[in-house]
Amino acid sequence: MQRRTNHNKAACALANKLARICYAVLRDHAAYGNPQPRPDKKLQRTAFAIAA
């Protein structure tokens, strides 16, 4: 990627990728490379309940 674009853009893309991986590992409490199925947590969330 560094050959196609400048160094800063490549470094930012790599940092973003690593941050997303770290967040997913911490969120799911699972080892990297061992993805766990995620149930419909958004539907069960109560923080942003839709007013009826």
Secondary structure, DSSP 4 states (H G I P E B T S, - for coil): -TTTS-HHHHHHHHHHHHHHHHHHHHHHT--TT-PPP---HHHH--TTPPP-
